[in-house]
Each structure stands twice: as structure tokens, then as C-alpha cells.
């Protein structure tokens, strides 16, 4: 992979910035959802303007175009980065989770192109979650057994009361860990593959990702 190029920060009127994204996205659609050299150059120009007020629609458009660009370059890890970030924004919107501070959440119908791209690179998540969940359940059963033994033989607590308390503690931990699992896994995945992503895309995404 070529060495990442650090973008030079420039300023632009917000209306002009949004129009530039819209024009680039229309060109992307007119090419059959492909990125040619002109479209790539327009996208990279957009990425040089930092600290703009993005909304759900403009963010998804930019990340989709960047993801397709990486897909055409056969840079699957960078394409997956874009898809995972798009998925996080979509889940925050659809599931009414806390939205990033620097992203204006507007009423937005996610497009078939966006959903198809996200699915191509994140379909492995459900099977991964099931595998990790099985391991977590097994670990929980071991913890319940260990706590039960400690309650009975070390603290001399009644058997039924020990079993009840061990089960409550174990499965409360299981519930909390299972709830956190998807977000934790996606965060770890993003950290593992961000080195494959160009610096200008990371700079564009950084205020949203960490807010």
C-alpha cells in the first residue's frame, strides 16, 4: 500500500461543501455506482476540507464513495473500515443510540446502495457474534460454578441460596457483556484495520468517530 498522504486543511462555505458532496455523489451514481479518476479526485478534494458540519446523509455518501473506491482498488480492509463506520452510524440512527456530537442527525432513508455495501463487508458479524456468545456463555457457566463452590465451601452459605446468588451474579455479568459485545467488537475491528485507510479518510472520519 502506498504511503498515506496527509491532507492540507482548507476552508470552504458550508453550502458549497454540501453541494460539492452532492455533485460528486450524483457523478458516482451516473457511473453505475463506480468511481472513475475524476470522481476520485473530486472526493479527495472534498476530504481536504475538515471540520465541516456533516449530517447523516452527507456522511454516508462520502463514506460509501470512499468504500467503493477502496473496493475497486481491492483494498478490502479499507473498504470494510468504511462499511463498519457506516453500520455504526446506521445503528445509532435506527436504534436511537447516542449520536456522534459532530454529526447532525437528520431524517434519512438509507439507500439500497448503502445497505448493499454495508452487507458485503459486515455479513460476517452475526456469525462472529454467535461464536463469541457461545464462548461467553460457557465462561459464564464456569464462573457460576466457581462462585457456587466458593459460597458453599469457603463462606459456608446454604446450598440453594449459594446456587441462586451465583446464578444471578453470573448471568447478570453475561447479560451486560453480551449487550456490550457488538460495539466492542466493531471498535476492535476498526482499530485493527485503520492502518489500511488513507489519512485523509481517517481525518474526515475522526471527529465523528471519536465524538
C-alpha positions in Angstrom: 0.0 0.0 0.0 1.2 3.5 -0.9 2.3 5.8 2.0 -0.7 7.8 3.2 -0.8 11.4 2.3 -1.7 13.9 5.0 -4.4 16.4 3.8 -3.8 20.1 3.9 -6.7 21.7 5.8 -8.6 24.3 3.8 -11.8 26.2 4.4 -15.0 26.3 2.3 -18.5 27.7 2.7 -20.8 25.0 4.2 -23.4 25.3 1.4 -20.6 24.9 -1.2 -19.2 22.0 0.7 -22.5 20.1 0.8 -23.1 20.9 -2.9 -19.6 19.5 -3.7 -20.6 16.3 -1.9 -23.9 16.1 -3.7 -22.3 16.7 -7.1 -19.7 14.1 -6.5 -22.4 11.6 -5.4 -24.5 12.3 -8.5 -21.5 11.6 -10.6 -20.9 8.4 -8.7 -24.5 7.2 -9.3 -24.3 8.2 -13.0 -21.3 5.9 -13.4 -23.3 3.0 -12.2 -22.1 3.4 -8.6 -18.5 3.3 -9.6 -15.6 5.7 -9.0 -13.6 6.9 -12.0 -10.5 9.1 -11.8 -12.4 12.3 -11.9 -14.8 11.2 -9.2 -11.9 10.0 -7.0 -10.1 13.4 -7.4 -13.3 15.2 -6.5 -13.7 13.0 -3.5 -10.2 13.6 -2.3 -10.7 17.4 -2.8 -13.8 17.1 -0.5 -11.7 15.2 2.1 -9.3 18.1 2.4 -11.9 20.4 3.9 -12.0 19.5 7.6 -14.3 20.5 10.5 -17.4 20.9 8.3 -20.9 20.4 9.8 -21.9 17.0 8.4 -25.3 15.4 8.6 -26.3 11.7 8.3 -26.8 11.9 4.5 -23.6 13.7 3.6 -21.5 11.4 5.9 -23.0 8.2 4.4 -22.5 9.5 0.9 -18.8 10.3 1.4 -18.1 7.0 3.2 -19.9 5.0 0.6 -17.8 6.6 -2.2 -14.6 6.1 -0.3 -15.6 2.5 0.4 -16.3 1.8 -3.3 -13.0 3.4 -4.2 -11.2 1.0 -1.9 -13.2 -1.9 -3.2 -12.2 -1.1 -6.8 -8.6 -0.9 -5.6 -9.1 -4.3 -4.0 -8.2 -2.9 -0.6 -10.8 -5.0 1.3 -9.7 -3.9 4.8 -10.1 -0.2 4.0 -13.5 -0.9 2.3 -14.5 -2.9 5.5 -13.5 0.1 7.6 -15.9 2.3 5.7 -18.7 -0.3 5.9 -18.2 -0.7 9.6 -18.4 3.1 10.2 -21.5 3.3 8.1 -23.0 0.5 10.0 -22.3 2.2 13.3 -24.0 5.4 12.1 -26.9 3.5 10.8 -27.4 1.6 14.1 -27.2 4.8 16.1 -29.9 6.3 13.9 -32.2 3.3 13.6 -31.8 2.1 17.2 -31.9 5.6 18.7 -28.5 5.2 20.2 -26.4 8.2 21.2 -25.4 10.0 18.0 -21.9 11.5 17.5 -21.6 15.0 18.7 -20.3 16.4 15.4 -22.9 14.7 13.2 -26.3 16.3 12.6 -28.8 13.5 12.7 -31.5 14.3 10.2 -34.4 12.2 8.9 -32.8 10.0 6.3 -33.8 6.8 4.4 -30.7 4.7 3.9 -30.3 3.7 0.3 -30.1 0.3 -1.3 -26.6 1.1 -2.4 -25.5 1.9 1.2 -27.3 -1.2 2.6 -25.7 -3.5 -0.1 -22.2 -2.1 0.5 -22.6 -2.5 4.3 -23.8 -6.1 3.9 -20.9 -7.0 1.6 -18.4 -6.2 4.3 -20.2 -6.9 7.6 -22.2 -10.0 6.9 -19.6 -12.0 8.9 -20.6 -10.1 12.1 -23.6 -12.2 13.0 -21.8 -15.5 12.8 -18.9 -14.0 14.8 -21.3 -12.7 17.5 -22.8 -16.2 17.8 -19.4 -17.8 18.2 -18.2 -15.3 20.8 -21.6 -15.5 22.6 -21.2 -19.3 22.9 -17.8 -18.8 24.4 -19.1 -16.2 26.7 -22.0 -18.5 27.8 -19.5 -21.3 28.6 -17.3 -18.9 30.6 -20.4 -17.7 32.5 -21.3 -21.3 33.4 -17.7 -21.8 34.7 -17.9 -18.6 36.7 -21.3 -19.6 38.2 -19.8 -23.0 39.2 -16.7 -21.4 40.8 -18.8 -18.8 42.7 -21.1 -21.5 43.9 -18.2 -23.6 45.2 -16.8 -20.6 47.0 -20.1 -19.7 48.6 -20.7 -23.2 49.8 -17.3 -24.4 50.9 -15.5 -21.2 51.8 -18.2 -19.0 53.1 -20.4 -21.9 54.4 -23.6 -20.4 52.8 -26.6 -22.6 52.3 -26.6 -24.6 49.0 -29.8 -23.3 47.5 -29.0 -19.7 48.5 -25.5 -20.1 47.1 -26.7 -21.5 43.8 -29.3 -18.7 43.4 -26.8 -15.9 44.1 -24.1 -17.5 41.9 -26.5 -17.8 39.0 -27.7 -14.2 39.5 -24.2 -12.8 39.5 -23.1 -15.0 36.6 -26.0 -14.2 34.3 -26.1 -10.5 35.2 -22.5 -10.4 34.0 -23.4 -12.4 30.9 -26.2 -10.0 30.0 -24.0 -6.9 30.4 -21.1 -8.4 28.4 -23.5 -9.7 25.7 -25.0 -6.2 25.4 -21.6 -4.6 25.0 -20.2 -7.2 22.7 -21.2 -5.8 19.3 -19.9 -2.3 20.0 -16.7 -3.6 21.5 -16.1 -6.0 18.6 -16.6 -3.3 15.9 -14.3 -0.9 17.8 -11.6 -3.5 17.9 -12.1 -4.3 14.2 -11.8 -0.6 13.3 -8.6 -0.3 15.3 -7.1 -3.4 13.7 -7.7 -2.2 10.1 -7.4 1.6 10.2 -3.7 1.3 9.0 -5.1 0.3 5.6 -7.1 3.5 5.3 -5.7 6.7 3.7 -5.0 9.5 6.2 -7.4 11.9 4.5 -10.4 9.5 5.0 -9.3 8.9 8.7 -9.1 12.7 9.2 -12.5 13.2 7.7 -14.0 10.5 9.9 -12.1 11.2 13.2 -14.3 14.0 14.6 -17.4 11.7 14.0 -15.8 8.5 15.2 -14.5 9.9 18.5 -17.3 12.3 19.4 
